[in-house]
């Protein structure tokens, strides 16, 4: 199994704060490095 998995748990944050904190993951998705 060569695929990597990242599990992110943001418990207790509002949607806007969680979205802001996940900027790195959003960048990976936009660059087609993650799905």
C-alpha positions in Angstrom: 0.0 0.0 0.0 1.8 3.1 -1.2 -1.0 5.7 -0.8 -0.8 7.9 2.2 -3.9 9.0 4.2 -4.3 12.0 6.4 -7.0 12.1 9.0 -7.9 15.5 10.4 -10.2 15.9 13.3 -11.2 19.4 14.2 -13.6 19.0 17.1 -15.3 22.1 18.5 -14.3 24.6 15.8 -16.8 26.6 13.8 -16.9 25.9 10.0 -15.0 29.1 9.2 -12.2 28.5 11.7 -11.9 24.8 10.5 -11.8 25.9 6.9 -9.1 28.5 7.6 -7.0 25.9 9.5 -7.2 23.5 6.6 -5.5 25.9 4.1 -2.6 23.5 3.5 -5.0 20.6 2.6 -7.1 22.9 0.4 -3.9 23.8 -1.4 -3.1 20.2 -2.0 -6.6 19.6 -3.4 -6.3 22.6 -5.8 -2.9 21.4 -7.0 -4.3 17.9 -7.6 -1.9 16.4 -5.1 -4.8 15.2 -2.9 -8.4 14.3 -3.5 
